[in-house]
Amino acid sequence: MIYKQKFYYLCKTPLSAEGPQDVEIIDRADDSNGFPELFKKYEEYRSHAFNEDNLYSIVRADDIYELIRTGTEKEAQELAFERAEPEIVTNLQHRVMQKNDKNAKAILKEVHQIES
């Protein structure tokens, strides 16, 4: 077995992301000692998407934030996009249904091949 160093990455995926290349690495913790500070940042970035009952609501999110533990930035970007894609689709579909958002509709059609 080959040991591979892993890091914690705080990633931001915009709703308009077309692939892992659009995922931004905001910060990184090199070990578990740096994780609490990274987690605090993660919670701050996500705070706008909590509803009045203090529950996270994907339909309120402007961007999708993920904490990823892996070896490289590229792997972190790939995993973050993979995890965020279903949430992005849900968010965009909600924007189309509730607000008739033409930009969200275009992203769904062009990027995700979903007609709404």
SVG drawing of the C-alpha trace seen along z (x, -y; Angstrom):
<svg xmlns="http://www.w3.org/2000/svg" viewBox="-43 -36 47 38">
<polyline fill="none" stroke="black" stroke-width="0.4" points="0.0,0.0 1.3,-3.4 0.6,-6.2 -0.8,-9.4 -0.9,-12.7 -4.4,-14.1 -5.5,-17.6 -8.8,-19.3 -10.0,-21.7 -12.8,-24.3 -14.3,-24.5 -16.8,-26.9 -18.8,-25.7 -20.9,-28.5 -24.4,-27.7 -23.1,-28.3 -20.3,-25.7 -19.9,-23.5 -17.2,-21.2 -14.5,-20.7 -12.4,-23.5 -15.0,-26.0 -14.6,-24.9 -12.6,-27.4 -10.3,-26.2 -10.9,-28.8 -8.6,-27.4 -6.8,-24.3 -5.9,-22.8 -2.8,-20.6 -3.8,-18.5 -6.5,-18.0 -5.0,-20.8 -6.1,-23.3 -9.5,-21.7 -11.5,-23.6 -10.6,-27.0 -11.4,-25.7 -14.7,-24.4 -15.5,-27.7 -14.9,-29.4 -17.1,-26.7 -20.0,-27.5 -19.6,-31.3 -19.7,-30.9 -22.9,-28.7 -24.6,-30.9 -26.7,-32.9 -28.5,-29.7 -30.1,-28.9 -33.8,-29.4 -35.6,-30.9 -35.5,-27.5 -31.7,-27.5 -31.8,-24.6 -29.6,-24.6 -31.7,-25.1 -30.1,-24.4 -32.6,-26.5 -31.4,-29.6 -27.7,-29.0 -25.9,-31.4 -22.9,-29.0 -22.3,-25.5 -19.6,-25.0 -18.0,-21.7 -15.3,-20.4 -13.3,-17.8 -10.5,-15.6 -8.2,-14.4 -4.6,-14.5 -4.6,-17.2 -6.4,-20.4 -7.5,-18.7 -9.0,-15.8 -10.8,-18.3 -12.2,-20.2 -13.5,-17.0 -15.1,-15.7 -16.6,-19.1 -18.2,-19.3 -19.5,-15.7 -21.1,-16.4 -22.4,-19.8 -24.0,-19.0 -27.3,-17.5 -27.7,-20.4 -27.0,-22.9 -29.7,-21.3 -32.2,-21.4 -31.3,-25.1 -31.7,-26.1 -34.9,-24.2 -36.3,-25.9 -35.3,-29.3 -37.0,-28.5 -40.3,-27.3 -40.5,-30.0 -39.1,-33.1 -39.2,-32.1 -35.4,-32.8 -34.3,-32.8 -30.6,-32.6 -31.2,-29.5 -33.3,-28.0 -30.5,-28.6 -27.9,-27.0 -30.1,-23.9 -30.5,-23.5 -27.0,-24.3 -24.9,-22.7 -27.1,-20.0 -29.2,-19.1 -32.4,-19.5 -35.5,-21.1 -37.6,-23.0"/>
</svg>
